[in-house]
Each structure stands twice: as structure tokens, then as C-alpha cells.
Amino acid sequence: MGDDEPRGETGGGDGEGEPASSGRLVSGGSVAIATAFVDAPASREEPEASSSDDGAFEIVYKREPEEGGVSDDADDDAEGRGNASESAPKREDSSGLSSSGACVVECANGETFVADAVVVTLPLGVLKRGSVAFDPPLPRRKLDAIANLGFGAMNKVVLLFERNFWDPDGTHDNFGYVNRSESAEADDPDASSEIARKRRGRCYTFYSYAAANGAGDDGSGAVLVALYAGDAAIEMEREREDAVVAGVVAALRDIFETGENPVKVPDPIDAACAMWGRDEFARGSYSNISRRGTGADYDAMARSVGERVFFAGEATNRMHPATMHGAYLSGAREAAKAHEALKRLGKEGKLRREFEQASE
């Protein structure tokens, strides 16, 4: 989630059909990377708790299909979310894993993974939804951080054209668009202002990738990407994809087919829409500082639990949140922390042997 493009405002969209697979946990030696998650209603309870005395930890994934992506008001809706232990199923038979201090990850498809440590890379939007149950529950400070930080939607519409009509010389990599308020649609000034607010983030910036593929000179076509943010991203996810694409093409024609030197805008030969808010594996695009959030919440998100459960992702990087490199750096940070923890637990040799065996 996240890259170096502008960060989105708080937003999201409606949920749509659940994929057949619940995802899976990718295990690397004795460190399990938690990358699978499914959708479930959030519990409003935030119990005081941390890891158990023996160091055992359990993470449970469950699926109870429910519509909705990031809420229209994610700052307020996030209150109390981040843990679903009250509603998630519990393991009836731990097979002695608790006494061994192992981490157990249960998936909605019935798969169970056991490891000495777990690196949790779940997007903040998924944690806010309460799709994952931690047993014992996460510490209150981490739950507060999950609730305090915002998580917004920044969506993209990718268009493939036969040629680069917008910048044949390849001198610009982006250009902007100011949406019309179209106040004539509403006699009420307040309603007109609301229309303008919702349209402000619609394809407000275009990124050209024509230079990356030779501007279509080799017959591969030229790519242009439109960005949607804020309320516009929420509205976008409620529309059909063909309607969204038609709206972007209409904006391009408003830009290029008017004025003194009009340029004909052709129909795209292909298009794709990224709608992160209604993706159950994301529930949004980037973290942000909400009205009650602070930089300290990013630090709290990064804290490990019981030297067994580690947290990575852009929402755990105070210096570089909402970026791809921030997520990457956090992964390197947690890998080093997990390595040191396994050394203290006397597991380093086991990890090295398993890694070498997996590499053969």
C-alpha cells in the first residue's frame, strides 16, 4: 500500500463480493510473515492485555462477509476498532503450544501456522476493521494507535491509449485538472458547495507513463493515470468501473478539446480501476494523522509485543508514513528485531538451517 504519489484524504467505499480464498500466511523459517486477512465485524471492546506470561500468542483470522470499505468518516468510525477478540473464534485445543511459547496463526480456510515469531504486515485499514483477532488482545496503547490514526483512500484509473496525445514531446510527467463546480445544478448555495467539495478530488492529477514505454512508438500504447482522493474516492467506489472511466475521459476532453488549439481525445483501448477502500485485503490506501492522532501513534504501531509479535508497514514508520519506501524500511527494521529476538531465545541456529534448506 502506498507509494510516493500524493497522499489521500480520509475516504473509502462500499464493499463488494468476497474472494474465494482467504489468503495465506507465508512462512520463512521460524519467522512467519502475517500477510493474510479476512473481513469481520469489529469488536467495540478494548481490553487491557498484552502477551501471556509464557510468551505464547495466537492470531485468528475469520470471515463474516459484510459490505463497506473505509467509512465515510474514518476518523470517527475508527473509535474503538482494531481488535476483534470478543467476536473471533477461539482455539479449543492448543496442543501444548501455549506452554512452548509458540505463535499460532489460524486462517479462515482452516490452515494453521506455527512459528517462533510473527511479523504482522496487515494494513492499518484491516486492523481498523477488526478482521484479525489477537489472543491475548493487543496492548491498549497499540489499540489506541490503531483507532487514532486515519486511513484514507487514494484511487487510480489507468488508461491505455494508442498514442500520447497529451504531451507528444514528453516534456511533462504530470498535469492537473480543476473540476467544475457546476453550481447551476443546485439553486441552494450550500448544496452547490457540497457538490464542489465532492468533485474536487476527481481526477485532479494525471500522471503520464508514456516515457516509460516509448510513448507508444513501438505500438504498445501510452499510459495515463488519473488520481481520485477524498470524498471523490468514496464516490468513485460506489460507481461502476465503466462509468468511472467515462468520467475520466470526459475530463480529458474538457481539458484538451477546448481552447484555441483543441486536441482530439480518443477512447482508451483499455482501462483499469484501483479501488482500495473496498478491497478486503487493504480497506484503504494510506495512513494519515487524524484529528486526534499524533506521531507518537506511529511509534506505538511499531512496538513489538512480547518479543514474539512484530509489526511492519507504512503505518508503523513515523518518518516515512504513507510511502512504499516507508513500508520497505519498516520491514527491514522488523526483520532485524526478529533476528535479535530469536538469538535471545536461542533460535538463531534453527532459523539459519531452515533458511538454508529452503534456499537449496
Order of alpha helices (4+ residues) and beta strands (2+ residues): beta-beta-beta-alpha-alpha-beta-beta-beta-alpha-beta-alpha-beta-beta-beta-alpha-beta-beta-alpha-alpha-beta-beta-alpha-beta-alpha-alpha
